Amino acid sequence: MKMSEDLRHSFGVSLVSGAFAGMLVDSVLFPLDTLKTRLQSQHGFWKSGGFLRVYRGLGSAMIVSAPNAAAFFSVYETVRLHGANFFGPKTSRNEIFLSMIGASFGEMAACSIRVPVEVIKQRAQSSNTPTKNLIREALQKEGFFGLYRGFFSTISRDIPFALIQLPLWEYLKQKIILYRHRAPSSLEACLCGSVAGFVAAVCTNPIDVAKTRIMLARNDSKYGRVNFFLVIRYVFEESGLRGLYFGATPRILFITLGGAIYLGGYDFSVRYLESLTRENRE
C-alpha cells in the first residue's frame, strides 16, 4: 500500500513538474532553437529567414511542451522508482543505471508526442508558409506518417542525449551530497543541469543535424528517402566535420541554458510540490 501511494505521488509530482519545466524552457529559449534550425537547413540560414520572426512556430511548440516534458519525467521517475525493486539496494551505481533506463523509456514516450509537432515547427521556422498550410500539405503529400518523418533519427539522437544528460545530472547532484553533506539547492541543481546539458549537446550534435535535414526534406529530395546514417555521411562528404556541427553554437548554448532552466525548474517544482504535500499531511 505504501509503495502504491509513493508511486502515485511520484507520478503526479513528476507529471506536473515536467509540464512546468517544459513550458518554461521552451518559452524562454525558443529564438535560439529557431536560429539553430535555420543554420542547419539545406536552404541556408538567410533563405530560411535569418534573424527575422524568430518566434515563428512557437504556437505548435507550446502545444506540445507540457505533455512532452510531463510524459518524459513521469515515465522517468516511475521507472526509477519501480526499478529499485529489481536492482537491489539503493547505491550510487544503481542510481545511475536506473537513470539511464528511465531516461531511455522517458524519451520514447516523449518522442511519440514531440515528433509530429517538431516536424511542423521546423518547417514553419524555415519557411514563410502558415502553420495550418504546412500541416495540410504534410498530410496530403505524405499522409499521417509524414508527421513522423525523422522519428527514428529523433529517437537515435534523444536517447543517447538523455543517456548522457540525466545520469550525469544525477551523478553531479550525488557529488554535491557527498562533499557538502546535504541535498543540492535549486541553484546547484540548475548548475548541474547546465553542465550535463552542455556535455550531451556536444556529443549528439551530428545526429541533430541529420535529424533536421530529414524533417525538412520532401519525399523527392536527396534527404527524403534515406536513414540518418546516410544523411550524416552526405553532410560529411559535402562539408566535412564542420558540416556536422552546423548550428552547434546556438544549439549548445540553448541546451546549456536549457539544462539549467529545464532540470532546475523541474527540481524547483518537485521541491515545491513535495513541501505542499508535507504541509497537507501535517
C-alpha positions as CSV (number, residue, x, y, z in Angstrom):
1,M,0.0,0.0,0.0
2,K,2.8,2.4,0.9
3,M,4.6,1.6,-2.4
4,S,1.4,2.3,-4.3
5,E,0.9,5.6,-2.6
6,D,4.6,6.6,-3.2
7,L,4.2,5.6,-6.9
8,R,1.0,7.7,-7.3
9,H,2.6,10.7,-5.5
10,S,5.8,10.4,-7.5
11,F,3.9,10.1,-10.8
12,G,1.7,13.1,-10.1
13,V,4.5,15.3,-8.9
14,S,6.7,14.5,-11.8
15,L,3.8,14.9,-14.3
16,V,3.1,18.4,-13.1
17,S,6.7,19.4,-12.6
18,G,7.7,18.1,-16.0
19,A,4.9,20.1,-17.6
20,F,6.0,23.2,-15.8
21,A,9.7,22.7,-16.8
22,G,8.8,22.0,-20.5
23,M,6.8,25.2,-20.9
24,L,9.3,27.3,-19.0
25,V,12.3,26.3,-21.1
26,D,10.5,26.4,-24.5
27,S,9.0,29.9,-23.9
28,V,12.4,31.4,-22.8
29,L,14.7,29.8,-25.3
30,F,12.6,29.3,-28.4
31,P,14.5,32.0,-30.5
32,L,17.8,30.1,-30.1
33,D,16.2,26.9,-31.3
34,T,14.9,28.8,-34.4
35,L,18.4,30.1,-35.3
36,K,19.8,26.6,-34.8
37,T,17.2,25.1,-37.2
38,R,17.9,27.8,-39.9
39,L,21.6,27.3,-39.6
40,Q,21.2,23.5,-40.2
41,S,18.7,23.9,-43.1
42,Q,19.9,22.8,-46.5
43,H,18.3,26.0,-47.9
44,G,20.8,28.1,-45.9
45,F,20.4,30.5,-43.0
46,W,19.3,33.6,-44.8
47,K,16.9,31.9,-47.2
48,S,15.3,30.2,-44.2
49,G,14.5,33.5,-42.5
50,G,17.8,34.7,-41.0
51,F,17.1,36.7,-37.8
52,L,13.5,37.6,-38.7
53,R,10.4,36.2,-37.0
54,V,12.4,34.0,-34.6
55,Y,9.2,33.1,-32.7
56,R,7.7,31.5,-35.9
57,G,6.5,28.0,-34.9
58,L,6.2,28.9,-31.2
59,G,2.5,28.1,-31.1
60,S,3.0,24.5,-32.2
61,A,5.9,24.1,-29.9
62,M,4.0,25.3,-26.8
63,I,1.1,22.9,-27.6
64,V,3.5,20.0,-27.0
65,S,5.8,21.5,-24.4
66,A,3.8,20.5,-21.3
67,P,2.6,17.0,-22.4
68,N,6.0,16.2,-23.9
69,A,8.0,17.0,-20.7
70,A,5.3,15.6,-18.5
71,A,5.4,12.3,-20.3
72,F,9.2,12.2,-20.1
73,F,9.5,12.9,-16.4
74,S,6.5,10.8,-15.2
75,V,7.9,7.7,-17.1
76,Y,11.5,8.5,-16.0
77,E,10.6,8.8,-12.3
78,T,8.2,5.8,-12.4
79,V,10.9,3.6,-13.9
80,R,13.5,4.7,-11.4
81,L,11.0,4.0,-8.5
82,H,9.9,0.6,-9.8
83,G,13.4,-0.3,-10.9
84,A,14.7,-0.1,-7.3
85,N,12.6,-3.3,-6.6
86,F,14.5,-5.3,-9.2
87,F,18.1,-4.0,-9.0
88,G,18.8,-4.3,-5.3
89,P,19.7,-1.7,-2.6
90,K,20.0,1.9,-3.4
91,T,23.6,2.6,-4.3
92,S,25.3,5.2,-6.5
93,R,25.9,2.7,-9.3
94,N,22.3,1.5,-9.2
95,E,21.0,5.1,-9.2
96,I,23.0,5.9,-12.4
97,F,21.9,2.7,-14.0
98,L,18.2,3.3,-13.2
99,S,18.6,6.9,-14.5
100,M,19.8,5.5,-17.8
101,I,16.9,3.1,-18.1
102,G,14.4,5.7,-17.0
103,A,15.8,8.2,-19.5
104,S,15.5,5.8,-22.4
105,F,11.9,4.9,-21.7
106,G,11.1,8.5,-20.9
107,E,12.4,9.6,-24.3
108,M,10.4,7.0,-26.2
109,A,7.2,8.2,-24.5
110,A,8.1,11.9,-25.1
111,C,9.1,11.4,-28.8
112,S,5.7,9.9,-29.6
113,I,4.2,13.3,-28.7
114,R,7.1,15.5,-29.8
115,V,8.0,14.4,-33.3
116,P,4.8,15.5,-35.2
117,V,4.9,18.9,-33.7
118,E,8.7,19.2,-34.2
119,V,8.2,18.4,-38.0
120,I,5.7,21.2,-38.4
121,K,7.6,23.6,-36.1
122,Q,10.9,23.2,-38.0
123,R,9.2,23.7,-41.4
124,A,7.5,26.8,-40.0
125,Q,10.8,28.1,-38.7
126,S,12.5,27.7,-42.1
127,S,9.7,29.0,-44.4
128,N,7.0,31.7,-44.7
129,T,4.1,29.2,-45.1
130,P,1.4,29.4,-42.4
131,T,1.4,26.5,-40.0
132,K,-2.0,25.3,-40.9
133,N,-1.0,25.1,-44.6
134,L,2.1,23.1,-43.6
135,I,0.0,20.6,-41.7
136,R,-2.4,20.3,-44.6
137,E,0.5,19.9,-47.1
138,A,2.2,17.2,-45.0
139,L,-1.0,15.2,-44.6
140,Q,-1.9,15.5,-48.3
141,K,1.5,14.7,-49.7
142,E,3.0,12.3,-47.1
143,G,0.0,11.0,-45.1
144,F,-0.3,10.8,-41.3
145,F,3.1,9.1,-41.0
146,G,4.6,12.1,-42.8
147,L,4.2,13.9,-39.5
148,Y,6.5,11.3,-38.0
149,R,9.3,12.0,-40.5
150,G,12.6,11.7,-38.6
151,F,11.1,9.7,-35.7
152,F,13.8,7.1,-35.7
153,S,16.6,9.8,-36.1
154,T,15.0,11.7,-33.3
155,I,14.9,8.7,-31.1
156,S,18.5,7.9,-32.2
157,R,19.5,11.4,-31.1
158,D,17.4,11.9,-28.0
159,I,18.0,8.5,-26.3
160,P,21.8,9.0,-26.4
161,F,21.3,12.6,-25.3
162,A,19.2,11.5,-22.4
163,L,21.6,8.7,-21.5
164,I,24.3,11.3,-21.1
165,Q,22.3,14.2,-19.6
166,L,20.1,12.6,-17.0
167,P,22.6,10.2,-15.4
168,L,25.3,13.0,-15.4
169,W,22.8,15.4,-13.7
170,E,22.1,12.7,-11.1
171,Y,25.8,12.0,-10.7
172,L,26.7,15.6,-10.2
173,K,24.0,16.0,-7.6
174,Q,25.3,12.9,-5.8
175,K,28.7,14.5,-5.7
176,I,27.3,17.6,-4.0
177,I,25.6,15.4,-1.4
178,L,28.9,13.6,-0.9
179,Y,31.1,16.7,-0.4
180,R,28.5,19.1,1.1
181,H,26.7,16.5,3.3
182,R,23.3,17.9,2.2
183,A,20.9,17.9,-0.7
184,P,21.8,20.3,-3.5
185,S,20.0,23.6,-3.6
186,S,17.8,24.5,-6.6
187,L,20.6,26.8,-7.8
188,E,23.1,23.9,-7.6
189,A,20.6,21.7,-9.4
190,C,20.5,24.3,-12.1
191,L,24.3,24.4,-12.5
192,C,24.4,20.6,-12.6
193,G,21.8,20.6,-15.3
194,S,23.7,23.2,-17.3
195,V,26.9,21.1,-17.2
196,A,25.0,17.9,-18.1
197,G,23.2,19.7,-21.0
198,F,26.5,21.1,-22.4
199,V,28.2,17.7,-22.5
200,A,25.2,15.9,-24.0
201,A,24.7,18.7,-26.7
202,V,28.4,18.5,-27.8
203,C,28.2,14.7,-28.1
204,T,25.0,14.5,-30.1
205,N,25.1,17.5,-32.5
206,P,25.9,15.4,-35.7
207,I,22.8,13.4,-35.1
208,D,20.8,16.6,-34.6
209,V,22.0,17.9,-37.9
210,A,20.9,14.7,-39.7
211,K,17.5,14.8,-37.9
212,T,16.9,18.4,-39.0
213,R,17.7,17.6,-42.7
214,I,15.4,14.6,-42.7
215,M,12.5,16.5,-41.1
216,L,12.8,19.5,-43.5
217,A,13.1,17.2,-46.6
218,R,10.3,16.4,-49.1
219,N,9.8,12.9,-50.3
220,D,11.5,13.6,-53.7
221,S,14.6,15.3,-52.2
222,K,18.1,13.9,-51.6
223,Y,17.4,13.6,-47.9
224,G,13.8,12.4,-48.2
225,R,14.3,8.7,-48.5
226,V,17.4,7.8,-46.6
227,N,18.2,7.0,-43.0
228,F,20.1,9.3,-40.7
229,F,23.4,7.3,-41.1
230,L,23.4,8.2,-44.8
231,V,22.4,11.8,-44.1
232,I,25.4,12.1,-41.7
233,R,27.6,10.7,-44.5
234,Y,26.2,13.1,-47.1
235,V,26.7,16.1,-44.8
236,F,30.3,15.0,-44.0
237,E,31.1,14.5,-47.7
238,E,29.6,17.9,-48.6
239,S,31.0,20.0,-45.7
240,G,33.4,17.8,-43.6
241,L,33.3,17.7,-39.8
242,R,32.3,21.4,-39.8
243,G,29.1,20.4,-41.5
244,L,28.2,18.0,-38.7
245,Y,28.4,21.0,-36.3
246,F,26.2,23.4,-38.3
247,G,24.0,25.1,-35.8
248,A,26.2,23.8,-32.9
249,T,26.7,27.2,-31.3
250,P,23.0,28.2,-30.8
251,R,22.1,24.5,-30.0
252,I,24.8,24.1,-27.4
253,L,24.0,27.5,-25.9
254,F,20.3,26.6,-26.0
255,I,20.8,23.2,-24.3
256,T,23.4,24.5,-21.8
257,L,21.0,27.3,-20.7
258,G,18.0,24.9,-21.2
259,G,19.6,22.3,-19.0
260,A,19.7,24.8,-16.2
261,I,16.2,26.1,-16.7
262,Y,14.6,22.7,-17.6
263,L,16.2,20.5,-15.0
264,G,16.5,23.3,-12.4
265,G,12.9,24.3,-13.0
266,Y,11.8,20.6,-12.6
267,D,13.8,20.3,-9.4
268,F,12.3,23.5,-8.0
269,S,8.8,22.4,-8.9
270,V,9.3,19.0,-7.3
271,R,10.6,20.6,-4.1
272,Y,7.7,23.0,-4.0
273,L,5.0,20.3,-4.6
274,E,6.5,18.0,-2.1
275,S,6.7,20.8,0.5
276,L,3.0,21.4,-0.1
277,T,2.3,17.7,0.3
278,R,4.2,17.6,3.6
279,E,2.2,20.6,4.9
280,N,-1.1,19.0,4.0
281,R,-0.1,15.8,5.8
282,E,0.8,17.7,8.9
